[in-house]
Every structure is written in structure tokens, then in C-alpha cells.
């Protein structure tokens, strides 16, 4: 993460979002479609794709596809939500949502730490969330317990409160909540200078927090032991996650802030807490707000293999034989101040590619931030170099019907009605056939660097995903297959030429097919084998 501020006040509270009586945008504008760079005359570049179904990679976990589910979301329990989540292949919902977790108290319908401002939408209790969302969607839940503050606002989080939540959820209510995170982005507590996360293990404020030992990674590791032991006493099957920073992203490797020496986060946390954890938590927001680049964002999934390798190297050094899983419990394009790129086609293609890249490289979960959020501007609304026509940003994969006004031009931009999908939703939806739990990724290569390619095998069939990150050229290919002979299939397309996913039959001859993928588009091929 590049910087300083990413508050979870990126939410509808305090905004006029409940009614939107203005005329809706036209469908093309709504879906973020702009003029295709190559137009009707785009070149068709020939490329070769090779699938080796005998070379097995990672297995798709039952928790693979997640979405952040904020307690402040006024549309969290809308009747349409479970069906939309099922259609996107979602099998994990994260609660209570980002930084709110470190000032949220779950009992009696939910409350905010005394002395802190926060908003809990009416009816968004933990029980209602489990029944109206998780169970209705046929999903599982991930809960982030409050590490940062006790209810009175006089100290850090109470391990007993966390353990009571585990016991209530799994022993009393039998919800079967498997995954439990200890805090959210705890490194943002001021220890390294940036202070967005509530952490009352130190009551100091301002610059005095830099290097404060009560906010250090060593203190977090010590407290993880208490949290983990008490939570596992309440339910030994509970899987405990500890907060790491993604390799290469702030504050990874930071050992000095100004003249103050500080502890490096990842090595210190792992050295002290690895044995009390089951999985490592990383958050991934690879783009820079206000300086977005479509080409750069679409290339980012190519860096994921290196980041996973760096995590495994840390595990080998500090965890010994104790194996940790990897869960990406928040991701989107930018770490704060979302602009037009988040609501347009490019973010949909990025969503599809990064999800597949993390899971192919062994992560057991990728959780999109966010289910719903709200319209925002970050001064990129007039940036013609960014693809698409929607001028505003929104972290949500579904619209919430809010609006935002440009302070300079006084123009107001209106979102579509609540639960209308943005392209990021469609990116998840078209990926779904490739991410059936239990399927296995297999080796696939492309002769063109512009095409991101992935394949999984399972249920007797093979699913091939091809994403064209080139904004100027279409690509034609006839894949070759080893260890799997396709005889029939369907193709689902999404992108510049197909703004909402559409499926059609596929002509397969001599165990292959020929397909032309337009610029800024993706296709998912569901193939049946020769028997």
C-alpha cells in the first residue's frame, strides 16, 4: 500500500444515498464503455495458446471467492444480494468490513467503541447478516475481530470479546464460521507514521505514536497469542489469520521513520505469532490514486507470482515446518480515493485476472472490496486516457444508488439503482466456471504477452480463460491441448464488444477451435472432453 489514508468512511453513511430520483444513465455509459481504441479496423494478431492438462498446479479452495460485507452498508441485506452473489461464484463473505472491525463490538446488535464515530445500518446485526446474506447465498463467513479497541474506548481490543464471538457463532448458533482475522491492517495504527487504524493499545496521538512500542509488530504478535489461544479454546476448529503487509508494499521493509528506528512488520509478526496462526492476511491495492494507468493496472496480475514467492520465503524463514495459508482479504485497484477506473471496463478485466493469478499461485481466498460502497470523485473524471465513460469511482461491485457532486463544476453524477452490477462484478461472474471448488489449475501458456491465460480442470471438463489486455488489437488463436481432448463447449464473452457477459455455443473441430478475442475483452471457454 502506497500511503497514508484509507479510511472505511468510504461508505454511504453521511451521504444522500437512499433516494435517487434523477434519470438514469444510458446503458453504455452505465457499464463504463468508451470508444474502443482500435475501432472496427483493429488488427487481428495471431497467437498460440497451449494447455497442458497433465501439469497440475494449485487447487481451488472452498473459500476462494470472497466479498467484503460492511456493517454500514444500507443495502447489505437487500433481497437481490444472495442471488447476485451466487451468480458470481461467491463462497465467502467478510464481516464487519475493513477498518470498522477495530471499533466494532458484535453483541446486542452491534455497537461502536465509545468516543468514536461510526455507522451501523439498521438491522445489520451479526445474526441478520448470517441469515439474510451468508446462509441465503450458500456461502461461508469470515469475521475480523476487534483488535484495536475495547468497548469503553480505554484500551486495546479484548481477547475475551473475540473468544465469546467465536463461541456464540459456532457453539451456540452453529453457524460454522471457519475463518477469523485478528484485526484489520494493524500496521496502519501510527507506528510507521500513517494513522488510519484504531489501536488503543497506546492512547498517545499524533507523532508520538511513531515507534511507540505498544503499537509495534512485536506487541501485535504477543497479543495474537492471547487472542488465538482464547478463540481456539472456544472452538478448536477456528482458523486464525494474522495481519501481514504485502511484500513490496508499504510498510514492507520499513525499519526507520525519520530518525526513529522501527521494527520491520512481517519478520517481527511472523517470528512471534506464526505458531498461533493458520493463515496470513494480505491486502492488495496495486494502483496509485490520481495517477491511474489502464496499461499498468492490467499488467499488475503478472507481479503476483513474485509476491507469493516472497511470502513463502518469509514463512520458510520464520515459521519453520508450520505451514500458513494465504488469504487476500481485501483487494481493488486503488488503496484510497477511487476514481473512474474503478467503475469502468478496465477494472472488470483486472478483477478477473488478479483473482485467477492469486488463486493459481496458491492463495486460498481473494476477497473483493467491496459489495456496495458509494460514488466518489478523485479528479480523474476528465481523464481521457482512462478507458470508459463513467466519471465517478466506486469501490463496490454493485451500485448503491448514490450520487456525488463535482465541487469545481457543480455537476452531480448519479449512480444506477442499487444492486446494478459494475464491470468488477462481471469480472468475477465470468471467472466463476473456472473456480468451482476442488478444480485444479493446469499449465497454460500464450505466445503473446498481451493475453493473460488460465485454465482449470474439474468435474470432467476443462475451463480456459483468456484475457486480452491490449486496447488496440484483437487476437486470433486456436489452442492446442495436451492430456485433454475437447469435443464441444460453450464460450462466455465480456468486454469492449460485449458489455454484459453472454454465452454461446462453440464449434470444436479436431480437438480445437478458432476464436478472435477483441481488444480489452475476455472469454471463458467451458470444454467437454472426448470420452
C-alpha positions in Angstrom: 0.0 0.0 0.0 1.5 3.3 -1.1 0.5 5.6 1.7 -1.3 7.1 4.5 -5.0 7.4 4.3 -7.5 4.7 3.5 -10.4 5.1 5.9 -13.5 3.0 5.8 -15.5 6.2 5.8 -15.7 5.3 2.1 -19.3 4.3 2.8 -22.8 5.6 2.4 -23.1 7.0 5.9 -23.5 10.7 5.9 -24.2 10.9 2.2 -27.6 11.4 0.5 -27.8 7.9 -0.9 -31.1 6.5 0.0 -33.1 8.1 -2.8 -32.1 8.7 -6.4 -34.9 10.1 -8.4 -32.8 11.5 -11.2 -32.8 10.0 -14.7 -30.5 7.0 -15.1 -27.5 7.0 -17.4 -27.7 5.2 -20.7 -26.7 1.6 -20.6 -23.4 2.0 -22.5 -22.4 4.8 -20.1 -23.6 2.8 -17.1 -21.3 -0.1 -17.9 -18.3 2.1 -18.5 -17.9 1.5 -22.2 -15.9 4.0 -24.2 -14.8 4.1 -27.8 -12.6 1.0 -28.5 -9.1 2.2 -29.2 -8.7 0.0 -32.3 -12.3 0.6 -33.5 -13.7 -1.5 -36.4 -10.3 -1.7 -38.0 -8.3 -3.2 -35.2 -5.6 -5.6 -36.2 -6.0 -9.4 -35.7 -2.8 -10.6 -34.3 -2.2 -14.4 -34.4 -1.0 -16.1 -31.3 -0.5 -19.6 -29.9 -2.1 -20.9 -26.7 -1.0 -24.2 -25.3 -2.8 -26.1 -22.5 -1.1 -28.9 -20.6 -3.8 -30.6 -18.6 -1.3 -33.1 -17.1 0.7 -30.4 -15.3 -1.4 -29.7 -12.2 -0.9 -26.5 -10.2 -3.0 -25.3 -7.2 -6.5 -26.5 -6.2 -9.4 -24.1 -5.9 -10.4 -23.8 -2.2 -14.0 -23.8 -1.0 -13.2 -20.2 0.3 -11.8 -19.0 -3.0 -14.1 -16.1 -4.0 -14.9 -13.5 -1.3 -16.6 -10.2 -0.9 -16.2 -7.6 1.9 -19.6 -7.0 3.5 -19.6 -3.8 5.6 -21.8 -3.3 8.6 -22.6 0.2 7.4 -24.0 -1.0 4.1 -27.6 0.1 3.9 -28.1 -2.4 1.0 -26.3 -5.4 2.6 -29.5 -7.4 3.2 -31.3 -6.5 0.1 -33.3 -9.4 -1.3 -31.4 -9.3 -4.6 -28.0 -9.8 -3.0 -27.8 -13.6 -2.3 -28.8 -14.4 -5.9 -26.2 -12.0 -7.3 -23.5 -13.4 -5.1 -24.4 -17.0 -6.2 -24.2 -15.9 -9.8 -20.7 -14.5 -9.2 -19.5 -17.7 -7.6 -19.0 -16.0 -4.2 -18.4 -18.5 -1.4 -17.1 -16.3 1.4 -18.4 -13.0 3.0 -16.2 -10.9 5.2 -17.8 -9.1 8.2 -18.0 -6.4 9.7 -15.9 -4.7 7.0 -12.4 -3.3 6.9 -11.2 -0.8 9.4 -14.6 -0.8 11.1 -13.6 -4.1 12.6 -11.2 -2.4 15.0 -14.0 -0.3 16.5 -16.9 -2.7 16.2 -18.5 -4.7 19.0 -20.7 -7.6 18.0 -23.1 -8.1 20.9 -26.6 -6.8 21.2 -27.0 -6.0 17.5 -23.6 -4.3 17.2 -22.1 -1.1 18.5 -19.1 1.3 18.0 -16.3 1.9 20.5 -17.2 4.7 22.9 -15.8 8.0 21.7 -15.6 7.0 18.0 -17.9 7.9 15.2 -19.3 5.1 13.2 -22.4 4.0 11.5 -24.2 0.6 11.6 -27.1 0.4 9.2 -30.4 -0.6 10.8 -30.8 -4.3 11.1 -27.2 -5.2 10.2 -26.6 -7.4 13.2 -24.2 -10.3 13.0 -27.2 -12.8 13.2 -29.1 -11.0 10.5 -26.0 -10.9 8.3 -25.5 -14.7 8.7 -29.1 -15.5 8.0 -30.0 -12.9 5.3 -26.7 -13.0 3.4 -24.3 -15.8 4.2 -26.8 -18.6 4.6 -29.1 -17.3 1.8 -26.2 -17.1 -0.6 -25.0 -20.6 0.4 -21.6 -19.1 1.4 -19.3 -19.1 4.4 -18.3 -16.2 6.6 -15.0 -14.6 7.6 -15.1 -12.4 10.7 -12.5 -9.8 11.6 -12.4 -9.5 15.4 -11.7 -6.2 17.1 -8.0 -6.0 17.9 -7.9 -2.2 18.2 -10.3 -1.2 21.0 -12.4 -2.2 23.9 -16.0 -1.1 24.2 -15.2 1.7 26.6 -12.6 3.2 24.4 -9.9 2.9 27.2 -7.6 0.2 25.9 -6.9 -2.2 23.1 -9.2 -5.0 21.9 -10.4 -7.6 24.4 -9.4 -11.2 23.5 -12.3 -12.4 25.7 -14.8 -10.5 23.5 -13.3 -12.2 20.4 -13.5 -15.6 22.0 -17.1 -15.0 23.1 -17.9 -14.2 19.4 -16.3 -17.5 18.3 -18.3 -19.4 20.9 -21.5 -17.7 20.1 -21.2 -18.2 16.3 -20.1 -21.8 16.3 -21.1 -23.4 19.6 -24.3 -21.6 20.4 -25.6 -20.7 16.9 -23.8 -23.4 14.9 -23.0 -21.0 12.0 -19.7 -22.8 11.3 -17.7 -19.6 10.8 -14.3 -21.0 9.9 -12.1 -18.0 9.3 -11.2 -15.4 11.9 -8.9 -12.4 11.4 -7.2 -10.7 14.3 -7.6 -7.1 13.4 -7.5 -5.2 10.2 -4.4 -3.5 8.7 -2.9 -3.1 12.2 0.3 -1.6 10.7 -1.8 1.5 9.9 -2.0 2.3 13.7 0.5 5.1 13.6 3.6 3.1 14.4 5.0 3.9 11.0 3.6 7.4 10.9 0.3 6.7 9.0 -2.6 6.5 11.3 -5.9 5.3 9.9 -6.5 2.2 12.0 -8.0 2.4 15.5 -5.5 0.9 18.0 -5.9 1.9 21.7 -3.1 -0.3 22.9 -1.5 3.1 23.1 -3.6 6.2 23.9 -1.0 8.6 22.5 -1.9 10.6 19.5 -0.1 12.3 16.7 3.7 12.0 16.1 4.2 10.4 19.5 2.8 7.2 18.0 5.7 6.7 15.6 7.8 3.9 17.1 5.5 3.5 20.1 6.3 0.0 21.4 2.7 -0.5 22.4 1.8 -0.3 18.7 4.7 -2.3 17.4 4.6 -5.6 15.4 6.1 -7.3 18.4 3.2 -6.2 20.6 0.8 -7.3 18.0 2.5 -10.7 17.9 2.3 -11.0 21.7 -1.4 -10.1 21.7 -2.1 -12.6 18.8 -1.0 -15.4 21.2 -3.7 -14.3 23.7 -6.4 -13.9 21.1 -5.6 -17.1 19.3 -5.4 -19.3 22.4 -8.8 -18.0 23.8 -10.5 -18.2 20.4 -9.3 -21.7 19.8 -10.4 -22.7 23.3 -13.9 -21.6 22.2 -13.7 -23.6 19.0 -10.6 -25.6 18.2 -11.6 -25.7 14.5 -11.4 -21.9 14.2 -8.8 -20.9 11.6 -6.9 -17.8 12.8 -5.4 -15.2 10.4 -2.7 -12.7 11.2 -2.1 -9.3 9.5 0.9 -9.0 7.2 1.8 -6.3 4.7 2.0 -7.4 1.1 5.7 -7.8 0.0 6.9 -4.7 -1.8 4.0 -2.6 -0.5 4.3 -0.1 2.4 5.3 -0.6 5.1 7.1 -3.7 4.0 10.8 -3.4 4.8 10.4 -0.1 6.7 12.9 0.0 9.6 13.2 3.7 10.2 10.7 6.6 10.1 12.7 9.8 10.1 15.2 9.4 12.9 13.2 6.8 14.7 14.1 3.2 14.4 11.2 0.8 14.0 10.7 -2.9 13.7 10.1 -4.5 10.3 6.5 -5.6 10.3 6.4 -9.0 8.6 9.5 -10.6 10.1 8.6 -9.5 13.6 5.0 -10.6 13.4 5.9 -14.0 11.9 8.7 -14.6 14.4 6.3 -14.0 17.3 3.0 -15.2 16.1 3.3 -17.7 13.3 2.7 -20.7 15.6 -0.6 -19.3 16.7 -1.9 -18.7 13.2 -3.4 -20.7 10.4 -3.2 -18.2 7.6 -1.5 -14.9 6.7 -3.6 -11.9 5.7 -2.5 -9.6 2.9 -4.4 -6.7 1.2 -3.6 -5.8 -2.4 -4.4 -2.4 -4.0 -1.7 -2.0 -6.6 -2.6 1.2 -8.4 -1.9 4.8 -7.5 -5.0 7.1 -7.0 -5.0 10.2 -9.2 -2.3 8.7 -11.4 -4.1 5.7 -12.8 -2.9 3.9 -15.9 -5.0 1.3 -17.7 -2.0 -0.5 -19.1 -0.2 -0.5 -15.8 -3.3 -1.9 -13.9 -3.9 -4.6 -16.4 -0.2 -5.7 -16.1 -0.3 -6.0 -12.3 -1.5 -9.6 -12.1 1.8 -10.5 -13.6 3.5 -9.5 -10.4 1.5 -11.8 -8.1 3.7 -14.9 -8.5 6.7 -12.9 -7.2 4.7 -11.6 -4.2 3.5 -15.1 -3.3 7.1 -16.4 -3.6 8.3 -13.7 -1.2 5.6 -14.7 1.3 6.6 -18.3 1.2 10.2 -17.3 1.7 9.2 -15.4 4.8 7.2 -18.5 6.0 10.3 -20.7 5.5 12.5 -18.4 7.5 10.2 -17.6 10.4 7.6 -20.4 10.6 9.8 -23.5 10.1 7.6 -26.5 9.4 4.4 -24.7 10.5 2.5 -24.1 7.2 0.5 -20.9 6.7 -2.1 -20.4 4.1 -2.5 -17.1 2.2 -5.8 -15.2 2.1 -6.1 -11.9 0.2 -8.9 -10.5 2.4 -9.2 -7.1 0.6 -8.4 -6.1 -2.9 -9.3 -3.5 -5.5 -7.4 -1.3 -7.9 -6.5 1.7 -5.6 -5.9 1.9 -1.8 -8.0 5.0 -1.3 -9.9 7.7 -3.3 -11.4 5.6 -6.1 -11.8 7.3 -9.4 -13.4 6.5 -12.8 -11.1 3.5 -13.4 -12.9 1.5 -10.6 -16.3 1.7 -12.3 -15.3 1.1 -15.9 -14.4 -1.9 -18.0 -10.7 -2.0 -17.2 -11.4 -2.8 -13.5 -13.6 -5.7 -14.6 -10.8 -7.2 -16.6 -8.3 -6.5 -13.8 -10.6 -8.2 -11.3 -10.9 -11.3 -13.4 -7.1 -11.5 -14.0 -5.9 -10.8 -10.5 -8.4 -13.2 -8.9 -7.2 -16.1 -11.1 -3.5 -15.1 -10.6 -3.7 -15.2 -6.8 -5.6 -18.5 -6.7 -3.3 -20.1 -9.3 -0.3 -19.2 -7.2 -1.8 -20.9 -4.1 -3.9 -18.3 -2.3 -7.0 -19.9 -0.8 -9.1 -16.7 -0.9 -9.4 -13.4 -2.8 -12.0 -11.0 -1.2 -13.1 -8.1 -3.3 -13.5 -4.7 -1.6 -16.5 -4.1 -1.6 -20.1 -5.3 -2.0 -21.6 -1.8 -2.1 -19.8 1.5 -1.3 -20.8 4.8 -2.9 -19.9 7.3 -5.7 -16.7 9.3 -5.3 -14.5 11.6 -7.4 -10.7 11.7 -7.4 -10.1 14.3 -10.2 -9.8 11.7 -12.9 -13.3 12.3 -14.2 -12.0 14.3 -17.2 -9.0 12.0 -17.8 -9.5 10.9 -21.4 -6.5 8.5 -21.2 -8.6 6.2 -19.0 -11.0 4.0 -20.8 -14.7 4.3 -20.2 -17.5 6.9 -19.8 -18.5 6.8 -16.1 -16.8 9.8 -14.5 -17.1 8.7 -10.9 -15.5 5.9 -8.9 -17.0 3.3 -6.5 -15.3 0.5 -4.6 -18.5 -1.5 -4.8 -19.0 -4.3 -7.3 -22.7 -3.4 -7.1 -24.0 0.2 -7.3 -25.8 1.6 -4.2 -27.8 4.3 -6.0 -25.8 7.2 -4.5 -24.6 10.4 -6.2 -21.7 12.8 -6.0 -21.2 16.4 -7.0 -18.0 17.8 -8.6 -17.1 20.8 -6.4 -15.4 22.6 -9.3 -18.1 22.2 -11.9 -21.1 21.7 -9.6 -22.2 18.8 -11.8 -23.8 15.9 -10.0 -23.3 12.4 -11.2 -25.8 9.7 -10.3 -25.2 6.0 -9.9 -27.7 3.5 -11.3 -30.2 1.9 -8.9 -28.9 -0.2 -6.1 -27.5 -3.7 -6.9 -26.8 -2.8 -10.6 -23.5 -4.6 -11.4 -20.4 -2.6 -12.2 -17.8 -4.3 -14.5 -15.9 -5.6 -11.5 -18.9 -7.8 -10.7 -18.9 -9.1 -14.2 -15.2 -9.9 -14.0 -16.0 -12.2 -11.0 -19.1 -13.6 -12.7 -17.3 -14.7 -15.9 -14.5 -16.3 -13.8 -16.9 -18.4 -11.9 -16.9 -21.5 -14.2 -13.1 -21.8 -13.7 -13.3 -21.5 -9.9 -15.6 -24.4 -8.9 -14.1 -25.6 -5.5 -12.0 -28.6 -6.0 -11.0 -27.8 -9.5 -7.3 -27.7 -10.2 -5.3 -25.1 -12.2 -3.3 -26.6 -15.0 -0.4 -25.2 -17.0 -1.3 -22.9 -19.9 1.0 -20.6 -22.0 0.5 -17.9 -24.6 2.9 -16.7 -27.2 1.6 -13.1 -26.7 2.3 -11.2 -23.5 -0.9 -9.2 -24.1 -3.0 -12.3 -23.4 -3.4 -13.5 -19.8 -4.3 -17.2 -19.8 -5.5 -19.5 -17.1 -7.1 -23.0 -17.1 -8.7 -25.3 -14.6 -9.8 -28.9 -14.8 -12.6 -30.4 -12.7 -16.0 -32.1 -12.9 -14.9 -33.9 -16.1 -14.3 -30.7 -18.1 -11.7 -28.0 -18.6 -12.2 -24.3 -18.4 -9.9 -21.9 -20.3 -9.8 -18.2 -19.6 -8.2 -15.7 -22.0 -8.0 -12.0 -21.2 -6.9 -9.5 -23.8 -5.2 -6.6 -22.1 -4.4 -4.9 -25.4 -6.6 -1.9 -26.1 -5.7 -1.7 -29.8 -5.6 -5.2 -31.1 -7.7 -8.3 -31.4 -6.0 -11.7 -31.1 -6.9 -14.9 -33.0 -5.9 -18.2 -31.6 -6.5 -22.0 -32.0 -5.4 -23.6 -28.7 -3.6 -26.9 -28.5 -4.3 -29.3 -25.7 -2.2 -32.0 -24.1 -3.9 -34.5 -21.7 -7.4 -33.3 -22.6 -9.2 -33.5 -25.9 -12.1 -31.1 -26.2 -15.0 -32.1 -28.4 -17.7 -29.5 -27.6 -18.1 -26.5 -25.5 -19.5 -23.0 -24.8 -17.9 -19.6 -24.6 -18.8 -16.7 -22.4 -17.5 -13.3 -23.6 -17.2 -10.0 -21.8 -15.5 -6.7 -22.7 -15.5 -3.9 -25.1 -17.7 -5.6 -27.6 -19.9 -7.4 -25.0 -20.7 -5.1 -22.1 -22.6 -7.8 -20.1 -21.4 -11.4 -20.2 -23.1 -13.5 -22.9 -22.7 -17.3 -23.5 -22.9 -19.0 -26.9 -22.0 -22.4 -28.3 -18.5 -23.1 -29.5 -17.6 -25.1 -32.7 -14.9 -27.6 -31.8 -13.2 -29.5 -34.7 -10.2 -31.8 -34.5 -9.9 -31.1 -30.8 -9.5 -27.4 -31.1 -11.4 -24.2 -32.1 -10.6 -20.9 -33.6 -11.5 -17.7 -31.8 -10.9 -14.0 -32.2 -10.8 -12.0 -29.0 -11.4 -8.2 -29.4 -9.3 -5.6 -27.7 -10.0 -5.1 -24.0 -12.1 -8.3 -23.7 -12.1 -11.7 -22.1 -13.5 -15.1 -23.0 -14.2 -18.2 -20.8 -14.3 -21.5 -22.7 -16.1 -24.4 -20.9 -15.0 -27.5 -22.7 -16.2 -31.1 -22.6 -13.8 -34.0 -23.2 -13.6 -36.8 -25.7 -14.7 -39.9 -24.0 
